[in-house]
Amino acid sequence: MRTYTRSILITSFLMLFSTSVFSGQHFTVGTENLEYLPFGTSVDGKATGFFKDVLDEFGKTKGYTFTLAPTPVKRLMNNLITDKIDFKIPDNPIWASSLKTGKNITYSTPLTVYLDGVLVDPKNKGTGYENLSSLVTVRGFTPFIFLDDIAKGSIKLQETSDLAAVIKMVSAGRAQGGFANITVAQRYMKDTLKKPNLLVYDEGIPTAKSDISLSTTKHPKVIEEFNAFLQSHAQWIADLKKEKSVP
């Protein structure tokens, strides 16, 4: 009887340990150092937005603490693949794929979708993709759908520091189009610039849709837990998306 009881206790202890091995652990999550609402932004070094809200709620269910570390876009991917951070958000398997070769990266179930397209001066909307000769985007972003045209020289690509500069360059006529996240750009023009129609989304020019995930090289088990959280909290996340106007 004693042997049986001892076995039960040991088994129970091991089960408890296996489900709480990360409990109380603190994780660093690299994110883009951009004003990128509703997904995320950083004010005085403090991150806010949809990604942080989701991670904070997930953390509550597991006893984890997540600190978002806003980082320049180009440096952020390097921080992930060199294990300088625990997680990265946003991420997608095709982003910076050449840098990820040979790296064992685990991605979560997608949280949302990025719609990246071309913003133009309203008077130029509908002039056609074939007439697009210059684009500007945030440094570190890759306009995948235009890479062949850029390589051939039919589209000239410029890079700048942030979304505000992209919008300024296009509105000033220094580039024909701005390649950016449409949700973010429209919100920025409406809420920050108070000029919602300064630039418009040209649906006639190719658009890229990307599933957005949490990624890691170090904690695949936490990603498994996060996937379960996304499923069990599907309604909560749907309500949060509606509240924050997240697609």
C-alpha positions in Angstrom: 0.0 0.0 0.0 2.8 2.4 0.9 4.6 1.7 -2.4 1.3 2.3 -4.3 0.7 5.6 -2.4 4.2 6.8 -3.0 3.8 6.1 -6.7 0.6 8.1 -6.8 2.3 11.0 -5.0 5.4 11.0 -7.3 3.2 10.8 -10.4 1.1 13.7 -9.2 4.2 15.8 -8.4 5.7 15.2 -11.8 2.4 16.1 -13.5 2.2 19.3 -11.5 5.8 20.2 -12.3 5.4 19.5 -16.0 2.5 22.0 -16.2 4.1 24.7 -14.2 7.8 24.5 -15.2 7.6 28.0 -16.7 5.2 29.5 -14.1 6.4 32.8 -12.8 8.9 33.1 -15.7 9.6 36.5 -17.3 10.0 36.6 -21.1 11.2 39.4 -23.4 9.3 39.9 -26.6 10.9 41.8 -29.4 8.5 44.0 -31.4 8.9 46.7 -34.0 9.9 50.2 -32.8 7.1 51.9 -34.8 3.9 53.8 -34.2 1.8 50.9 -35.5 -1.6 51.1 -33.9 -3.9 49.3 -33.5 -1.4 46.4 -33.4 1.2 48.1 -31.2 3.2 51.2 -30.5 5.7 52.5 -27.9 5.4 55.7 -25.9 8.3 56.7 -23.7 9.6 53.2 -24.1 6.3 51.6 -23.0 4.5 49.3 -25.4 0.8 49.3 -25.9 -1.7 47.9 -28.4 -3.4 44.7 -29.4 -0.3 42.4 -29.3 0.5 43.5 -25.7 -3.1 43.0 -24.6 -3.2 39.5 -25.9 0.2 38.5 -24.4 -0.7 40.1 -21.0 -4.0 38.1 -20.9 -2.1 34.9 -21.9 0.4 35.6 -19.2 -2.3 35.8 -16.6 -3.5 32.3 -17.4 0.0 30.8 -17.0 1.7 33.0 -14.5 4.0 34.4 -17.1 5.2 38.0 -17.5 5.9 39.4 -21.0 7.9 42.6 -21.5 7.8 44.0 -25.0 11.1 45.4 -26.3 10.5 47.9 -29.2 13.4 47.4 -31.6 14.3 48.8 -35.1 12.9 46.5 -37.7 16.2 45.4 -39.3 17.8 44.6 -35.9 14.7 42.8 -34.6 14.9 39.8 -36.9 18.6 39.4 -36.0 17.8 39.5 -32.3 15.4 36.6 -32.9 17.7 34.3 -34.8 20.6 35.0 -32.4 18.5 34.1 -29.4 18.8 37.6 -27.9 15.0 37.6 -27.2 12.6 35.0 -26.2 9.9 35.8 -28.7 9.1 38.1 -31.7 5.8 39.6 -32.7 4.8 40.2 -35.4 6.3 37.5 -37.5 5.6 35.3 -40.6 7.7 32.4 -42.0 8.3 34.2 -45.3 9.7 37.4 -43.7 13.5 37.7 -44.0 13.5 34.0 -45.1 17.1 34.1 -46.2 18.2 35.1 -42.6 16.2 32.2 -41.2 17.8 29.5 -43.2 18.9 26.7 -40.9 17.2 28.2 -37.9 14.6 26.3 -35.9 11.8 28.8 -35.5 8.4 27.9 -34.1 5.4 30.0 -35.1 2.1 30.3 -33.3 -1.3 30.0 -34.9 -1.9 33.4 -36.6 -3.4 36.1 -34.3 -4.4 38.4 -37.2 -3.7 39.4 -40.8 -1.6 42.3 -42.2 -2.9 43.9 -45.4 0.0 45.7 -47.0 -0.7 47.8 -50.0 0.1 51.0 -51.8 -1.1 54.4 -50.7 -1.3 57.1 -53.3 -2.4 60.7 -53.7 -6.2 60.7 -54.2 -5.8 62.3 -57.7 -3.6 59.4 -58.7 -5.8 56.5 -57.6 -6.6 54.2 -60.5 -3.8 55.3 -62.8 -2.7 51.7 -62.9 0.0 49.4 -61.6 1.9 49.6 -65.0 2.4 53.3 -64.4 3.9 52.9 -60.9 7.5 53.9 -61.1 8.5 54.7 -57.5 7.7 53.4 -54.0 8.7 54.3 -50.5 8.5 52.1 -47.5 9.8 51.8 -43.9 13.4 50.7 -43.7 13.5 47.0 -43.0 10.2 46.2 -44.7 10.3 44.2 -47.8 7.7 44.8 -50.6 7.8 41.2 -51.8 5.2 41.6 -54.5 7.3 44.3 -56.2 10.8 42.7 -55.9 10.9 41.6 -59.6 10.0 45.1 -60.7 12.5 46.7 -58.3 15.2 44.3 -59.6 14.5 45.2 -63.2 14.5 48.9 -62.4 11.0 49.6 -63.5 10.1 50.6 -59.9 12.5 52.6 -57.8 12.4 51.8 -54.1 13.2 54.3 -51.4 13.4 53.5 -47.6 12.7 55.9 -44.7 12.6 55.8 -41.0 8.9 55.4 -40.2 5.3 55.5 -41.5 5.0 59.3 -40.9 7.9 59.8 -43.3 6.4 57.4 -45.9 3.1 59.4 -45.9 5.0 62.7 -46.0 7.0 61.7 -49.0 4.0 60.5 -51.0 1.9 63.5 -50.2 4.8 65.8 -51.2 5.1 64.0 -54.5 8.6 62.6 -53.8 7.3 59.0 -54.4 4.3 57.8 -56.4 3.2 55.3 -53.8 3.8 54.3 -50.2 4.0 50.6 -49.4 2.5 50.2 -45.9 0.0 48.4 -43.7 -3.3 49.8 -44.8 -5.0 49.5 -41.4 -2.2 51.3 -39.6 -1.8 54.0 -42.2 -5.5 54.8 -42.3 -5.7 55.0 -38.5 -2.5 57.2 -38.4 -3.9 59.7 -41.0 -7.3 59.8 -39.2 -6.2 60.0 -35.5 -2.8 61.6 -35.6 -2.7 63.8 -38.7 -6.4 64.5 -38.6 -6.4 64.1 -42.4 -8.1 60.8 -43.1 -8.0 61.3 -46.9 -4.5 62.7 -47.3 -3.6 59.4 -49.1 -5.9 56.6 -50.2 -5.4 52.9 -50.7 -5.3 51.9 -54.4 -6.9 48.4 -54.6 -5.9 48.2 -58.3 -2.2 47.8 -57.3 -1.1 44.4 -56.0 -1.6 43.9 -52.3 0.0 41.5 -49.9 -1.8 39.6 -47.1 0.4 38.1 -44.3 -0.7 35.9 -41.4 0.8 37.4 -38.2 2.2 35.1 -35.5 4.2 35.0 -32.4 7.6 33.3 -33.0 10.4 31.8 -31.0 13.7 29.9 -31.3 13.8 29.1 -27.6 10.4 28.2 -26.2 8.3 25.9 -28.5 6.4 24.6 -25.5 5.1 28.1 -24.7 4.0 28.5 -28.3 1.9 25.3 -27.8 0.3 26.8 -24.7 -0.3 30.0 -26.6 -2.0 28.2 -29.4 -4.3 26.5 -26.8 -5.0 30.0 -25.3 -6.0 31.4 -28.7 -8.5 28.6 -29.1 -9.9 28.7 -25.6 -10.1 32.5 -25.6 -11.4 32.9 -29.2 -14.4 35.0 -28.2 -12.4 37.2 -25.9 -9.9 37.9 -28.8 -12.8 38.5 -31.2 -14.2 41.1 -28.8 -10.8 42.7 -28.4 -10.3 42.9 -32.2 -13.7 44.6 -32.5 -12.8 47.0 -29.7 -9.5 48.0 -31.3 -10.5 47.7 -35.0 -8.1 44.9 -35.6 -8.7 42.8 -38.8 
